[in-house]
Structures are given as structure tokens and as C-alpha cells.
């Protein structure tokens, strides 16, 4: 779920608790890499040959993703010790639904349909 929130995907969370949105605050935040003091210098990096030119292709994909998504870099590493930032869970692309509010799943289906209909079809 954190991955979807970070990358601005539609997130619908249904739960049998009274306040399902409270759970979103327990999701992990993205991992911020620390500067690694043991990294090689630029001169050493130039001499390093990477099989199949992975570095070249990763650079091209990064540029393409930044153009498509704005400034958001792809991230799939999360820090389980820290909660996700509040602004990521308060957007209009997140819907929380308590299953306690309905006696059957018809209410949930109506809520889900209304939420999904707000967004363009891909």
C-alpha cells in the first residue's frame, strides 16, 4: 500500500474496523539512502565496466520516468521504523471504507464504484 501511495496510485482500503484511515498512518515511509562514505571516486567509476551496460540503461529509464511522473523517483524500499508522511494519505486518490458501516457488500460496491468513476480510464 505504501508503494501505491508514494507513486500516486489509486488506493482503496476496506477494513472491518471503525476508522480504517488510522491504519494508513502506520504504513512505512520511503527509505532515504545515506551518503555512503565507501563509494568509489568518479575516476574509479569511469574505469569500472558494467556487464551489459546496465548503468547506461538505468540512466535512460530514470530520465524517462522523471519526464512522465514529474520529480517522483521510483522507490520500492521502505523504512519500517518510520510512518509514512501525512500528505501522502490525505489525497483524493485514497479512499478508506469501514465494512462495519454496511450490513452487506452492496454499500461497499457503491462506494468503490463512486471512487473509481472520479478518475479517467487508462
N, C-alpha and C positions, 0 to 999 in steps of 0.2 A: 504494500500500500504506500509506503514511503516513496518508492520508486515512481509510482504514478503521480503522487502529489508534487514531487520535485520536478517532474517533466511535464507538468501542466496537463495531465490526462484527466478524463472524466473519472470520478471516484464516487461510487455509490456503496455505502456501508450500511447494512441492515443487521440489527442485533436484538436479542431478547432482553435488553436492559432498558431502564427508564431514560437514560441520557447517553445515547451511543456516541455523540460527538466528543464526550470526555475521553473516550478511548483513543481518539486521534492524537491527543496531546501526549500519549505515551509512545508513539512511534519514534523510531530513531532518526537522528539528523544525519546529513551527509558528512562523510569523513573528509576533513580538511588535511591534506598531506603536509607534514612538517618538512622544512628545508632539510635535506639530507646532506650532512657535512662530508660524507664519504663519497660523494659523487665525483666523477672524473672531470677534469678541466675540459674546456672546449677543444683544445688541441688534441687531447686524447680521444675525445668523441669523434673527431674527424677521421682519425686513424682506424676507428672501430668499424668493421664491416658487419652488417647485419644480414643474415641469410634471407633471401627472397625480398630484400629491400623493404622490410616491414615498416621501418621508420618513415620511409617516403610515403607509403600508403596511409599510414596513420595520420600524417600531417595533412594529406589531401582530404581525408574524411573529416578531420576536425574542422577544417575551413568550411567544408560544405555544410556540416551540422550547425556551425555558428551562423551562417547565412540564412539557413532555413528557420532556426529556432531563436534567433536573436543572440543574446550573450550566454545562454544556458549551455554549459558543457554537459556531456553525458556523464552520469555518475551512477555506479552501482555498488559503491562502498559506503557503508553507513556506520556511524559511531553509536553503538548500542548503549553507551553510558549517558548520552545527552538526548533530550527530547527534540523533536522537530520544531522548526521555527513557526511561530503562531501565524504569520502571514500566509503560510502555505496551506493551512487548514481552514482559513476563513473565506476562501474564494468562492465564487459562484459555480465552480466546477466540482464542488464537493457537496454531496447530499448524504445526510445521515437519517436513518429511519428506524424507529423503535417498533419492533414486532409486537410489543405489548399494547400498542395503540390500536390494533385491529384484531377482530375476532377471527378473521380468515385472511388469506393472502391476496384477496381482491383489492383491499386498500393499499397493500404494498405494491401490487402491479400498477395500480393507478398512479401512485406517487412516482414510481420508476419511469413509467411512460411519459409523465409530465416533465420530469427532469431531463430525460433523453431528448425529448422533442424541442428543447431550447437550442440545441446545437446542430450545426449543419451536418449533413450526411457525407461521409467520406467515400 
